[in-house]
Amino acid sequence: MAKAKAAWGIEVGSAAIKAVRLERDGADVRVADFVVIPHPKVLTTPDLNIEEMLRISLGSFMQQKSIEGAVVMMGVPGNDGLARFAKLPPIPKKAVPQTVLFEAKQQIPFPLEEVEWDYHLFAADDSPEYEVGIFAILKEKIAQRLSLYKELGLRPGGMTLGPIAVYNAMMFDRDLDKGGKPVIAFLDIGTRASDLVVIEEGRCWTRTFPIGGHHFTEAIAAAFSVPYGKADRLKAEAATHKYAKQLMHAMRPVFDDLLQEVQRSMGHYQSLHPDKPVTQVVGLGSTFRIPGLRKFLSDQLQVEIRRLEEFEKIKVEGSAASDFAANAMNLSTAIGLALQGLGFSEISINLSPVGNLREQVWGKKAKWFIAAAILMCVGSAALFFRPGGEVGKDVPGIVTRVKSKGQDFITQFEEVKKSADDGQRANNMLFLLEDRKVWPWIVSDVNAAIDSTAAVDKDRLKEKLVSGAWDGTGEPPVPYESWSTIELLQLGGKYKFVATPTPHRTVDVTMRIVVPRDGKSAKQFVQQTVLAWLNDNADRKDAPYKIIIPSAGIVPEFGALNAAPGTPGTGSSGGSGAVEETQQPETSGATEGAGTMSGRNKSEGTIDTGGRGRGLGGSAGFGSADPDGASGAGGASAAGGSAEAKKDRKANRVAIKSTAAEPVDIERDAALPSAPNPYAGKPATTVTIKFTVELRPPTGRDIVPAAPGAEGEQPAEGTEGAQQ
């Protein structure tokens, strides 16, 4: 994009419109103007006409500010788009576009003709490898936004994702591309979703997850039975409200959900960059004003978290300085957009349709087109007039024939193109269904191998329950020394494409279990149960793979699991850490990893699930939620209409009226109960079993490598392991 003298960066958020105008000041920039226009109602308000609300807010902006003579850059929320990062093999620079196109087809879960997409290459001077960031959004979503903007006379010169704008702003303001800078993560908590942007030596990695300020508001509205608008005001006043403790208790579940997503995101990044840990997190967005949130995340993540209070290079002088500083934590996206408009951005992707950009260029040159058209008309008319004033009526026959033949060619081309597009789309849909059964089969096989040991325990427990000797609570009637049930701690799979000698695909499976045995007895027990099942079921005709049994057999890794006697839910420092892991906040579902795993012939991908797969006698765990759905937050119930729920809400309102303001301590006021530890003071062994399954060849087509010229195993990016 050509460097302009002035640019507006406009972020259309769910709570407000944030806009900043930057102007060139030599080699630097200065803030010429800025504005924050809150919507009359937050766009997440139920039953709200969002388009009408945006017309009011954007119309107010167009009345207050002039955009003449400035480039306009608009932001797209991170949850409306898609960002993927992948490493490319060492290839010549001229081969990069074709390789990126191939990678885009693998990474974007839609046909490319249905999305607007762009990419950015990250390259180091001392390395021949490239890392590519691929960014996309559905054309339908872009068209909806552009239609509304055009209606209001707003014609953006470019559109980019919000997290990329945050990256550009922080890179410019803090010079994070220079050597010796720490790895910093910027956590931008928006209204609908949050963006985690990690900057490491100038490189960018982002992830968006669907938890934001809206979810805190919903928790308050549900807990206290107040309208959404009033709940939003209570959230904003939580820091000074005299009933802060009750408000914090209502929001506690959302604190935990947010923590889980941040842990998952940072864990995913750490798995891709194990030697470059995040040393600092900077919080953006008004949600960070909720009391205790920053301390809670910092304590749980064991990473320093600061709020963005001011910018280092981008400042405002004079009377507007204090207003700008008060809104600093909400203006990063708008500043990043304006920097891209001025040509100061590190990543200059543009997701605006080509037709929209062409329309703007033509609009600027309209007067020249009109003049050229007039001259062309005059010149053409002169050719058809004879000296005597007669218009020539004869057109050479060859011209008519060539024109007709050309039209036939165009018609034939369009028919062939349409047929090819339909065929390719059908093939892509079929390929999506390929290998969809592999992971469910692996999970089923692991469960079957574990279940082979639990039959005796289940029968004993069932007999006791039927006879009334045990009511299902307290200590199980089966002595610990007789337990034969295995507990699944973790299950993961690593997909690989192997090109030589014969192309084939494999999944390296890792399962981690706890056996209620110690030493030699644990080894013998695992050998006779789990490993015996894997050996007996290695090759089945109905399975989509076969289990590879090495000549030396599958060799597990054993480790003692120690726990402090009489201390449920805690693990000693000398143990493997498995018990301690069960106390960490659990996450569920690998959003990115699962998407990568389902790719057709991706070189390598990872899916990781785990957690308390089985308890005693095949139980799913040692505690369960209330079957009626009671949330416990402020006495609110999911049912919402029962007499008990109304009674709880009334009691909660009484509590609010009778409680004075106190300092908020999340762990004290809304602490989570500890999970029991069945192994406390008892012998137990952790066992890690690794084996490989080879996928059966696809039907009707050949296996192809993950990238042009790829051989053997290739590392995959954008995958994620989820600790569950």
N, C-alpha and C positions, 0 to 999 in steps of 0.2 A: 504494500500500500504506500502511495506517495506521501511524503511527510507534509503534514498540514501545519498551519500556524496556530490553530485553535481546535479543540475537540471537546465534545460533551460525552461523558460516560454516564449511561442511564441504566440503573438496575430497577426493574419492576418486580418488587418483592411482594410477598403475601400480606405484609403489614404496612408497607409504605413504599413510595417511590423515592429512591436516593439518586441524586444527579450531581455530578461535579464537572465544572468546565476548567480545563487546563489550557494554558497558553505557553508557547515557547519563550524561554528567556535565555537566549544564547544556547549553550549546550545543556541547559537545565530547564525546568518547568516551574510555573507558579500557578497557584490556585486563583483563577479569575472570578469564579462564582461557584456556589454550591447551594443545594436546597434539599430538604427532607420533607416530603408531603405525605403524611399518614392517610391511609384510606379511611373514609367515613366509618367503615366496618372492616375488620380483618377478613381477608378473603377465605379463611377457613371456617367462617361462621356458617352454621347449617342453613340450607335453603336460601343461600345468597346468590343473586344474579351477578356473577363475577365479571362478565363483560361490561355490564352497565356500570359497575363500581370502577372498573379500570377506565372507562370513558370519562367519568367524573374526575378521577385523580389525574389522568394524563391531560385532560382538557385544562385543568387548573395549572398544571406545569406549563403548557403551551401559552397560557395567558400571562403567567408571571415572568417567563424567561424567553429570550430570543435565541434561536438556534441558527440564525443567518450567519453565513461565513464560517461555519464550524463543521467539522466532520462529526457525525453522530454515530456512536457505537452503543449497541444495545446488548444487555446480558440475557443469557438463557439459564434458568436454574439447573444445577447439576443433576437433579433427579429427573429432569425432562430429557437429558441427553445420555451419552454413553462415552466412557473413557477407558481405553485399554492400552497397556504398555507391554512391549515385547522386545526381546533382543534379536537382532538379525545376525546371521552368520557372516563371517568376513567375505565380502563380495565387492566387485568393482563398483565405483560410484555410479556409473551409467546403468547398472542393473538394479539400483535401489528402487526406482519407481515401480518397476514390474514386481519386485519382491514385496514391496509394501502393499500393492494391489492384491497380491495373493494372500498376504497376511490379513488384510482388511476383510476379505471374503470369509476367512476362518473366524475372525474375532467378532464381526458384527452379525448379530443373530437375525438379520433381515436381508432381503435382496438389496443389492447396492442401488438399484434404480428406485427404491422406495425411501432412501435416506439422503440427506446432505452430509457429506463427511469430508474431513481434512486430516492432515497428519503433520507431525513435527519430528525432525530427526535430532537426537542428542548424540553428539560425537565428541570424543576426546582426542586431543592432538597426538597423544602417545599410544593410541589404540586403534587398530583397523576395524574394530567392531562398532556397529551402530545400535542405538536403542531408539525405537520408534514409539511415539505416542499417537494413537489413532482415536479420533473424536468424531462422534456422529449424533444425528438427531433425525427423527422421522420428518419427512417433507410435510406431512399433514400438520404437525405441530408448528413448524415454521410458518406455513401458509396462514394458519389461524392468527398468529401474532402479527404478521405483516399486514393482513387484511385490516385488523383493528388500528394499527399504526397509520396506515395509509388513509383511513377514514378521518383521522385526526390531523392529517397533514404532516405526519412524522415519517421521514424516509431515512432509515438507518443506512449508513455506509458499510456496516458490517455487524455481524452477530457472533458472539463467542460464549463458551460455557463460563458460568460464574466461578468455579474453582480455578480455571485457567486465568481469569482476570485477577483473582487473589494472588496467584503465583507471580504474575507480571508485576503487581503492585509491590509485593514484598521483595522481589528481586531488585527492583529499581530503588526502593527506599532503603534497603539494608545491605545492598551490594553482596548478596549471598552467593554470587558466582565466583567470588575471589577465594583463593586458597586459604586454608586454615579456619574456615567458618564451621561451626558445629552443625549437626543435622537437626533441623528444626521442623516441627510439625505445626501447622496452623489449623486449628479446629474452629470452623465457622458454623455455628449452630443457627440455622435459619428457622423460619416458621413451620414449614412442612418437613424439611429434611436438613441434614447436616453434611458438610463436606470436610474431609480430612485431607489436607494438602501437605505433603512431605517434600522438603527441598533439601537436596544433598549434593553439594558441589555443583550447583547450577542445574541439576537434573530434577525432574518433577515426577511425583507419583501421587495420584489422587484416588479417593474412594468416597462415594456418596451413600448414605444410608438413611432410611425413612423415619427418623426420629428428630423432632424439633420442638420449638416452643409451643406449638399447637397441642402436643400431647400432654404437656404440663397443664395447660389450660383445661383440657378435657378431664384430666384427673381431678382437678379442683371442682369443676362443674358436676361431675358424677358423685364426688364425695359429699358435697354440701347441698346438692339439689338446687343450684342457682343457674340462671341463664348464662349462656356462653360469654356474652359481653361482660357481665359482672365478674365471671371467673377470670377473664383476661385482665381486668383491672386489679383483682385481688392478687394475681400473680405478679403484676408490676409493682404492687405495694408490699410484697412479701418481706422485703428487707426491713421495713419500718412498721409493719402492721402489728397491733397488739396481740393478735392471735396467730403470730408467726409459727408457733410450734404445731398447731393443728394444720396449717397450710403445708408445712414441711412434711408432716406425716402423710398427708394426702398425695403429695408428689413423690414420695419415696420409691414406689414401683417404677416410675419413669426414670429416676436417678439410676436405678439398677439396669434398666434396659439400655440407657445411654452408655453406661459404663461397659456393658457387654459388647456393644457395637464398636466402641472405641478400642477396646481390648482386641477384638477380632481384627479390626483394620490395622492396628499397629503390629499385631502378631503376623498378619499376612505380609506386611511390608518387611518385617524383620526376617521372615523366612526367605524372602527374595534377596535381602541384603544383610546377611548375618554378621558381617564385620563392620557395619555402620549403624549402630543403634541410635535411636532418637534420644537426644539429651535434653530437649526442652520443648514444651508445647505452649503455643500462644493462642489464647482464646479470643474469638471474634463473635460479634452478635450480642444483642441485648439480653439474651437468655443467660449469659454469664453474670448478669446482675442478681440472679437468684442467690440468696445467701447460702453459703456452705457448699455450693456446687463446685467451685474451683478447688476448695480444700478436699472435698470428697474424692474428686477425680485424681488429684495429685497424690493423695494418700494411697489410693487403690492401685494406681498405675506406677507408683514409685518414680515419678518424673515430675520435675518442676513445671508448674503451669502458671503462666502470667496472662493477664488481660492486656489487650492492646490499648494503651491509654493515649498514645500520640505517635505521630510519624516522625521519623528522623530527618528526612530530606524534604518532604512535602508539608509545608506549613502555610499558615495564613497570618498576615500581619494586621494590626489594627483592632477595631472593635469587634470584628467577626471571629477573632482568634479563639475566644472562649467557647463560642457556639460550635465552632469547627472541632475543638478538642472534645466537647461533650458528645459529639456524634462520631468521633474517630473510629470506634470499634464497629460501626455500621457502614463505613464508607470505603472499605478496601476494594470491594468489587467494582464500584463506580470509578474509583481512581485507576484501577487496572484497565478498565475499558477505555478511559480517556487517554491513558498512556499508549495503548495500542493505536488509537486514532492519530496520535502525534508521531507514531513510528518509534517509540521508545520501549516496545515490549520485546521480551525474549521469545515468546511464543505468539505468532501472529496468525493463528488459524482463523478462518472465516467460514461460518456455517450458513451465511446468507445465500439464497439461490442465485445462480449465475444470471438468470433472467432479471432478477431484481437489480443486480449491479449494472447490467447492461442498460436497463431502463433509466437508471440515474445518469449514466454517462451520456446517453442520448438526450436526456432532458437538459443537461448542461450545454450540449452542442446543438440544441434545436434550431437556433437562429442560423447556424452555418448549414444545417441540412436543408432548411427552407430556401436559403439563397442558392444552394447547389441544385435543388430540385427545380427552381425557376429557370436557372440557366440551362438545365438539361431539357426542359420542356421547350424553351425557345429554340435551342439547337435542333431538337428532333423535328419541330414544326418546319424549320427551314429546309430540312432534307426532303420533306414530302411536298414542298411547293415548287412548281416549275416556274421558269422565268415569266411565263405568261399569266401566272396566277392560278393555274389548274393544280388540283391535288392529285398526286400519282396514286392510281388505284391498283396497279399491277404489283403483286408480290411474287418473287421468284419461287417456282415450285419446289426447289431443293430446300428452301427455308422451311416451308410447310412440312415436308417429309421428315426433315431432321427434328423439328419440334415435336411431331407426333411420335417419332421413334423414341425420343428422349423421355416423353411422358409415359410410354409403355415400360421403359426401363425402370422409371421411378416406381410405378405401380407394382412391378414384379419384385423389386427390392423390398418394398414395404411388406409385401405378403411373406417373403422368405424370412425377413427380420422378425415379423410377428410369430411365425411358426417356430423359429429358433428360440425366441424368448420364452414361449410357452413350454417348449420341451425342456429347456434348462431349468425353469422354475419347478417343473414336475420332478426332475431329477433331484433337485435340492431338497424338495419335500420328502422324497423317498430316502435320501441319505440321512435326513434328520432322525428317521426311525431306526436306522442301523445301530446295532449294538446297544439298544436302549435297555436290554435285559441284563447286561453284564453286571453292573453294580448291584442291582437287587439280588442277582444270583449269588454274588460274593457274600453279601450280608446274610442271605438265607443259609448258605453253606457254613459260615462261621457260627451262626446261631444253632444249626443242626449239630455241629461238632461239640458245642458247649452243652446242648441239651442232652447229648448222649451220656453225660455224667450226672444229670440231675434227676433221672427217673426215680431212683430210690428215695431221695429226699421228698420229692413231690408226693409219692405214694404214702410215705409216712405222715406227712402233714395233712394230706387229704383224709387219711384214716382217723387222725386225731380230731380233725374238725368235724367229721361226720359223727363220731362217737361222743362229741361234746367234751373231750378231755382237754381241748385247747380252744379258746375263743378268738384266736388270731391276734392277740395283743400280748405284750410282755415277751419274755424269753421263749424262743421256739422250743418245742419238746424234743427236738433232735440234738443230742450233745454235740458240742463243737468238734470233738475228736472224730465224730462220725459224718461230718459234713462232706458231701461229695459234689457240691454245686460250685461251679467256677463263675467268677465275676469278671465281666468284660469292662476293661478300663478305657481302651482306645482301639479304634479300627481305622486303618488308612490304606489308600491305594495309590500307586504311582504308575501312570501310563507311559509306555515307551514304544517307539517305532524303531525296529531294527532292520536295517536295509540289507545286510550281508550275513551269511551267504544267500539265504532266501528271505525275501521281505516278509516279516511277520510282526504282529503286535502283541505286547505283553502288558500285564499289570503286576507290579511288585506289591504284594499285600503284606501289611504289618499289623499283627494283632497283639495287644498287650492285655494280659489277664492276671487275676489274683487267684491263687490256689490255697485253700485252707490246710496247708501242709508245710513242712519245712524240710530242707536238706534233701537227702536221697529219696525219701518217700514222695516228695513233690515231683521229682524227675520221673520216677516210675509211674506215678499217677497220670501225668500228662502224656507219657509215652503210650500208656494203655488206653487212653480215652481220645483226646483231641487228635494226636498224631496218627493214631490208628484209624480214626474216621477219615482223615485226609488221604491216607494211603489207600484205604478201601474204596474211596470215591473219586480217585484221581481222574479217570476218563469215563464220562457218561455220554451216551449218544444225544440225550436231550439237552445237555448243558451247552451254553454258548462258548465254552472254553474247556481246556483240560489243565489239571493241576500238574505242574512239573515237579517230579520227585527226583532230586539229585541222587547220584550213585551212593553217596554217603548218607542219604536220608536228610530229612529236615532237622536241623540242629537248633533247638531253642536256646535262649539266653536266660539264666536264672539269677534272681537277686532277692535277698532277704527283705521282707517288709516289716519294719519295726514300728511299734506305736507305744506311746507312754501309757503305762497301766493306769486304768481308771480315768483316762482323759478322753472322752468320746470326741471324735471329730478333729483330732490333732495328730500330727505325725512327728516323730522324733527326727532329729537331724541325722541320725545314722541310717535311716531307712531310705527307700528308693524314692520317696516323695509322692507315691501314689495316693496315700491317704490324704496327704495335704492337698493334692490336686482336687480331690472331691469337694473341698471347702471353697474353692474359687468360684466366682460367678460363672455360670454355665452359659454357653452360647449354642445356637442351633442353626443348622443350615449353612452351607458354604455357597453364598450367592454367586461369587465369581468362579470359585473352583468348580462348582457343579456345572456351570455353563461351559467351562473349558473341557471338562471331562467328557461332555456329550459330543464334542466335535468329532468329525469323521476320522481324520488321520492326523490329529495333532501330534507333534513329535513327543511331547511329554506333558503330563498334567497330574494334578494331585487332588484327591478327595480325602478328607480326613473326618471321621466321625468318632465319637467315643463317649466316655462317661459311664455312668452306672448302667451298663447294659443288662445285667441280671443280678438280682439279690438272692437271698436264700429262697430255695424252692422255686426259682424262676420269677420272682417278684420284680416289678419294675423299679422299686426303690423302697425306702424306709419311711416315707411321708407322702401325703397326697393332699391336693387342694380340696376345699369344701365342695361336695358334689352339687350343691345349690349355687355355686358360683360366687360366694361371698368374697369380696375383695379384701375386706378388713381395713380399707383406707378410710378413716373417718367414720366408720360404721356403715359405709354404703354397701349395698348388695347389687350384684349384676342383675338380679331379677327385678329389683326396683319397685315392684308393685305389691309385694307381700306385706302382711301386717308387721312381721318382724323387721322388714327393711324400713318401714315407716317409723317404727319405734326406735330403731337404731339412729335414723337421721335426726329424729327429735332429740334423742339423747346427745347427739353430737352438737346440735345447735345450742343446747343448754351448756355443754362444756365450753363452747366458744365464748358464750356470754360471761362465764365465770372464771376465765383464765386470763391472767395478766401476761404482758409481753416478757419474754425471757430470751437470753442468748440461745441461738440454735446450735445444737450438736446432733448431727444426723445419726451417728452411731448410738448415742444415748437415747434420743427421742424416737427413733424409728429403726432400731437395730433388728437385724435378721437373726433368727434362731440358728444355732449350730446343728449340723446334721450328725446323727449318731455314727459311731465308728464300731462296726461289728468285730474288728480285729484287735481291739485294744487289749494289750497284755497277752495276746495269743499268737502262736506261731503262724506265719503266712508267708507266701513266696510270690514275687512277681515274675511272670514268665513272658518273654517277648518271642513270638513265633513269626518268622518271616518265610514266605513262600511265594512262588511265582506262578501265575496262570497265563497260558498262551491262548489268545483269542482265535477262534476259528475264522478262516478266510471269508470275506463277504461273498455273497452270491451275485454273479452276473457282472462283476467288474474286478479290475486289478487293484492291488494296494499301491498307493502312491506315497512318496515321502511328504513331509510336512512343509518343505520349502524347496524351490528349484535348486538342484544340486546337492541337497542334503544327503548325508551318508551316516549310517549308524544312529546312535542316539543323539537327539538334539534337545537342549533345555527348553522348557516352555515357560512363558511369563503369563501373568494374569491369573494364575491358579491360586487356590486358597484352601488351607486346611482349617476345619472348624472343630474346636474342642467343645464337645457337647456333654 
